[in-house]
Amino acid sequence: MSQIPTAHNAARAGDFARTVLMPGDPLRAQFIAKTYLEDARLVNNVRGIQGYTGTYQGKRVSVMASGMGMPTMGIYSYELFNFYGVEQIIRVGSAGMIDQRLRLRDVVAGMSAYSNSDYGAQFGFRGNLAPSADFGLLLAANESAKKLGVALKAGPVFSSDIFYDETRPQASEILEKLGVLCVEMEAYALYLNAARAGKKALALLTISDNPKTGEGLSSDDRQQTFTQMMEIALDIA
């Protein structure tokens, strides 16, 4: 008996390309599909989590939202990897600055993901996990960024289970000393699901705010203007 469609995804077998770009925001998924993909077709809209498949410069590419946080990223990336035959997922998301040398709109590639989440406990390892990006995707993203004139910053990121975190000021200071670049909420689950499925993943993140200073970009900016990150992801898809 087929495991698709699922309770979360109405797509049929073959509806997704081997590469899926995965923003958190469904409106960013819609923007990418309408701006960059030719013949984009809506393949999923369960719970408003829009998924599209089309072509980009002759390559078949899909884009689908993950929603916010590791629980939803965990569900959608698991199903794409294990049920829909997707081979690689490139997260294209926003992140809050931890390394104060960064600037708003800088593009970060998450080499590895630290976390305060227990998501990794399900895999049976009795220790601390720091899953990594796929090296080939990371290398390709670096080369693509050079070609596009983007100064890609690569390093560890922090995937938090908590948005309104009362310990964040102290935690951010500790993480900055450890070389962590930024905070977001999905990469840890994505990297672990990819590792467990034997698939590939990379998180490309655009700095949208600085929690330390209060600087930040609007929701419209986050949906529609992070095009450098999107173009890198599409180039390596």
HUZIKA-V795937 format. One record per residue. RES is the residue in three letters. SS is DSSP state (H for helix, E for strand, C for the rest). OMEGA is omega in whole degrees, 0 to 359 (* if undefined). D_CENTER is the distance of its C-alpha to the mean C-alpha in Angstrom with 2 decimals. Layout:
# HUZIKA-V795937
res->RES ss->SS omega->OMEGA d_center->D_CENTER
res->RES ss->SS omega->OMEGA d_center->D_CENTER
This chain:
# HUZIKA-V795937
res->MET ss->C omega->181 d_center->30.63
res->SER ss->C omega->178 d_center->27.29
res->GLN ss->C omega->178 d_center->24.32
res->ILE ss->C omega->353 d_center->23.02
res->PRO ss->C omega->179 d_center->22.81
res->THR ss->C omega->176 d_center->21.46
res->ALA ss->C omega->186 d_center->21.93
res->HIS ss->C omega->189 d_center->18.41
res->ASN ss->C omega->183 d_center->18.22
res->ALA ss->C omega->182 d_center->21.24
res->ALA ss->C omega->177 d_center->20.33
res->ARG ss->C omega->178 d_center->22.96
res->ALA ss->C omega->179 d_center->23.02
res->GLY ss->C omega->181 d_center->22.06
res->ASP ss->C omega->181 d_center->20.27
res->PHE ss->C omega->173 d_center->16.86
res->ALA ss->C omega->180 d_center->16.62
res->ARG ss->C omega->178 d_center->15.83
res->THR ss->E omega->177 d_center->12.55
res->VAL ss->E omega->168 d_center->10.04
res->LEU ss->E omega->187 d_center->7.60
res->MET ss->E omega->169 d_center->5.46
res->PRO ss->C omega->175 d_center->5.69
res->GLY ss->C omega->189 d_center->7.12
res->ASP ss->C omega->176 d_center->10.46
res->PRO ss->H omega->179 d_center->12.67
res->LEU ss->H omega->174 d_center->14.58
res->ARG ss->H omega->175 d_center->11.88
res->ALA ss->H omega->178 d_center->11.55
res->GLN ss->H omega->180 d_center->15.33
res->PHE ss->H omega->180 d_center->15.58
res->ILE ss->H omega->182 d_center->13.74
res->ALA ss->H omega->185 d_center->15.93
res->LYS ss->H omega->183 d_center->19.05
res->THR ss->H omega->191 d_center->18.72
res->TYR ss->H omega->187 d_center->17.78
res->LEU ss->C omega->172 d_center->18.52
res->GLU ss->E omega->178 d_center->22.14
res->ASP ss->E omega->181 d_center->23.54
res->ALA ss->E omega->181 d_center->20.38
res->ARG ss->E omega->177 d_center->21.22
res->LEU ss->E omega->181 d_center->19.89
res->VAL ss->E omega->176 d_center->19.47
res->ASN ss->E omega->173 d_center->18.22
res->ASN ss->C omega->177 d_center->18.88
res->VAL ss->H omega->182 d_center->19.58
res->ARG ss->H omega->181 d_center->19.15
res->GLY ss->H omega->178 d_center->17.96
res->ILE ss->C omega->189 d_center->14.54
res->GLN ss->C omega->174 d_center->15.06
res->GLY ss->E omega->182 d_center->14.41
res->TYR ss->E omega->171 d_center->16.08
res->THR ss->E omega->178 d_center->17.31
res->GLY ss->E omega->178 d_center->19.22
res->THR ss->E omega->176 d_center->19.92
res->TYR ss->E omega->182 d_center->18.93
res->GLN ss->C omega->177 d_center->21.79
res->GLY ss->C omega->180 d_center->23.12
res->LYS ss->E omega->176 d_center->20.03
res->ARG ss->E omega->185 d_center->18.95
res->VAL ss->E omega->173 d_center->15.30
res->SER ss->E omega->174 d_center->13.57
res->VAL ss->E omega->178 d_center->11.03
res->MET ss->E omega->179 d_center->10.47
res->ALA ss->C omega->176 d_center->9.22
res->SER ss->C omega->191 d_center->8.19
res->GLY ss->C omega->183 d_center->10.35
res->MET ss->C omega->172 d_center->10.44
res->GLY ss->C omega->184 d_center->10.62
res->MET ss->H omega->177 d_center->10.71
res->PRO ss->H omega->181 d_center->13.51
res->THR ss->H omega->174 d_center->11.92
res->MET ss->H omega->179 d_center->8.68
res->GLY ss->H omega->180 d_center->11.48
res->ILE ss->H omega->188 d_center->13.59
res->TYR ss->H omega->180 d_center->11.64
res->SER ss->H omega->178 d_center->10.01
res->TYR ss->H omega->182 d_center->13.52
res->GLU ss->H omega->179 d_center->15.34
res->LEU ss->H omega->180 d_center->13.63
res->PHE ss->H omega->192 d_center->14.24
res->ASN ss->H omega->182 d_center->17.61
res->PHE ss->C omega->188 d_center->19.18
res->TYR ss->C omega->176 d_center->18.04
res->GLY ss->C omega->178 d_center->18.18
res->VAL ss->C omega->183 d_center->14.72
res->GLU ss->C omega->180 d_center->14.65
res->GLN ss->E omega->178 d_center->11.24
res->ILE ss->E omega->177 d_center->7.68
res->ILE ss->E omega->176 d_center->5.62
res->ARG ss->E omega->176 d_center->2.01
res->VAL ss->E omega->190 d_center->4.46
res->GLY ss->E omega->176 d_center->5.20
res->SER ss->E omega->182 d_center->8.50
res->ALA ss->E omega->175 d_center->10.11
res->GLY ss->E omega->183 d_center->13.74
res->MET ss->E omega->167 d_center->15.93
res->ILE ss->C omega->176 d_center->17.61
res->ASP ss->C omega->186 d_center->19.22
res->GLN ss->C omega->173 d_center->21.76
res->ARG ss->C omega->177 d_center->22.18
res->LEU ss->C omega->177 d_center->18.99
res->ARG ss->C omega->174 d_center->19.43
res->LEU ss->C omega->180 d_center->17.82
res->ARG ss->C omega->172 d_center->15.75
res->ASP ss->C omega->180 d_center->15.35
res->VAL ss->E omega->183 d_center->12.35
res->VAL ss->E omega->171 d_center->11.07
res->ALA ss->E omega->181 d_center->9.84
res->GLY ss->E omega->177 d_center->9.29
res->MET ss->E omega->177 d_center->12.28
res->SER ss->E omega->182 d_center->12.38
res->ALA ss->E omega->171 d_center->11.47
res->TYR ss->E omega->181 d_center->14.45
res->SER ss->E omega->169 d_center->14.82
res->ASN ss->C omega->183 d_center->17.61
res->SER ss->C omega->173 d_center->16.55
res->ASP ss->C omega->183 d_center->18.83
res->TYR ss->H omega->183 d_center->16.22
res->GLY ss->H omega->183 d_center->17.33
res->ALA ss->H omega->182 d_center->20.96
res->GLN ss->H omega->184 d_center->20.95
res->PHE ss->H omega->170 d_center->20.87
res->GLY ss->C omega->179 d_center->24.26
res->PHE ss->C omega->184 d_center->23.86
res->ARG ss->C omega->179 d_center->26.00
res->GLY ss->C omega->180 d_center->24.43
res->ASN ss->C omega->181 d_center->21.38
res->LEU ss->C omega->172 d_center->18.31
res->ALA ss->C omega->185 d_center->15.95
res->PRO ss->C omega->187 d_center->13.83
res->SER ss->E omega->173 d_center->12.86
res->ALA ss->C omega->171 d_center->10.80
res->ASP ss->C omega->185 d_center->12.90
res->PHE ss->H omega->180 d_center->15.55
res->GLY ss->H omega->177 d_center->16.25
res->LEU ss->H omega->180 d_center->12.85
res->LEU ss->H omega->179 d_center->12.95
res->LEU ss->H omega->179 d_center->16.53
res->ALA ss->H omega->179 d_center->16.01
res->ALA ss->H omega->179 d_center->13.48
res->ASN ss->H omega->179 d_center->16.16
res->GLU ss->H omega->178 d_center->18.87
res->SER ss->H omega->179 d_center->17.26
res->ALA ss->H omega->177 d_center->16.80
res->LYS ss->H omega->181 d_center->20.46
res->LYS ss->H omega->182 d_center->21.56
res->LEU ss->H omega->180 d_center->20.04
res->GLY ss->C omega->180 d_center->21.46
res->VAL ss->C omega->179 d_center->18.31
res->ALA ss->C omega->182 d_center->18.67
res->LEU ss->C omega->176 d_center->15.41
res->LYS ss->E omega->182 d_center->15.37
res->ALA ss->E omega->179 d_center->14.28
res->GLY ss->E omega->180 d_center->14.69
res->PRO ss->E omega->175 d_center->13.77
res->VAL ss->E omega->179 d_center->11.55
res->PHE ss->E omega->177 d_center->12.59
res->SER ss->E omega->184 d_center->10.82
res->SER ss->C omega->174 d_center->13.54
res->ASP ss->C omega->188 d_center->14.96
res->ILE ss->C omega->176 d_center->17.03
res->PHE ss->C omega->179 d_center->16.57
res->TYR ss->C omega->188 d_center->20.33
res->ASP ss->C omega->182 d_center->21.04
res->GLU ss->C omega->179 d_center->24.68
res->THR ss->C omega->189 d_center->24.26
res->ARG ss->H omega->181 d_center->21.52
res->PRO ss->H omega->180 d_center->24.00
res->GLN ss->H omega->180 d_center->25.44
res->ALA ss->H omega->180 d_center->22.24
res->SER ss->H omega->178 d_center->20.70
res->GLU ss->H omega->178 d_center->23.91
res->ILE ss->H omega->182 d_center->23.81
res->LEU ss->H omega->178 d_center->20.24
res->GLU ss->H omega->178 d_center->21.07
res->LYS ss->H omega->179 d_center->24.09
res->LEU ss->C omega->176 d_center->22.03
res->GLY ss->C omega->179 d_center->20.02
res->VAL ss->C omega->187 d_center->16.71
res->LEU ss->C omega->189 d_center->15.16
res->CYS ss->E omega->180 d_center->13.18
res->VAL ss->E omega->175 d_center->12.18
res->GLU ss->E omega->190 d_center->9.22
res->MET ss->C omega->186 d_center->9.10
res->GLU ss->C omega->191 d_center->6.52
res->ALA ss->H omega->183 d_center->5.89
res->TYR ss->H omega->179 d_center->9.60
res->ALA ss->H omega->179 d_center->9.90
res->LEU ss->H omega->183 d_center->7.49
res->TYR ss->H omega->179 d_center->9.49
res->LEU ss->H omega->177 d_center->12.64
res->ASN ss->H omega->178 d_center->12.50
res->ALA ss->H omega->180 d_center->12.07
res->ALA ss->H omega->182 d_center->14.89
res->ARG ss->H omega->181 d_center->17.05
res->ALA ss->H omega->184 d_center->16.84
res->GLY ss->C omega->181 d_center->17.49
res->LYS ss->C omega->185 d_center->14.56
res->LYS ss->E omega->178 d_center->12.05
res->ALA ss->E omega->175 d_center->8.43
res->LEU ss->E omega->173 d_center->6.89
res->ALA ss->E omega->170 d_center->4.42
res->LEU ss->E omega->189 d_center->6.15
res->LEU ss->E omega->174 d_center->7.14
res->THR ss->E omega->181 d_center->10.35
res->ILE ss->E omega->184 d_center->12.92
res->SER ss->E omega->182 d_center->14.10
res->ASP ss->E omega->176 d_center->16.70
res->ASN ss->E omega->182 d_center->18.94
res->PRO ss->C omega->183 d_center->19.91
res->LYS ss->C omega->183 d_center->22.91
res->THR ss->C omega->183 d_center->24.51
res->GLY ss->C omega->176 d_center->23.27
res->GLU ss->E omega->178 d_center->22.14
res->GLY ss->E omega->179 d_center->19.44
res->LEU ss->C omega->183 d_center->18.47
res->SER ss->C omega->177 d_center->19.14
res->SER ss->H omega->177 d_center->17.03
res->ASP ss->H omega->177 d_center->18.34
res->ASP ss->H omega->182 d_center->17.25
res->ARG ss->H omega->181 d_center->13.62
res->GLN ss->H omega->197 d_center->13.86
res->GLN ss->H omega->187 d_center->15.96
res->THR ss->C omega->180 d_center->16.29
res->PHE ss->C omega->190 d_center->13.09
res->THR ss->H omega->179 d_center->14.38
res->GLN ss->H omega->178 d_center->14.38
res->MET ss->H omega->181 d_center->10.64
res->MET ss->H omega->183 d_center->10.87
res->GLU ss->H omega->173 d_center->14.00
res->ILE ss->H omega->182 d_center->12.86
res->ALA ss->H omega->180 d_center->10.21
res->LEU ss->H omega->180 d_center->13.09
res->ASP ss->H omega->184 d_center->15.57
res->ILE ss->H omega->183 d_center->14.25
res->ALA ss->C omega->* d_center->13.43
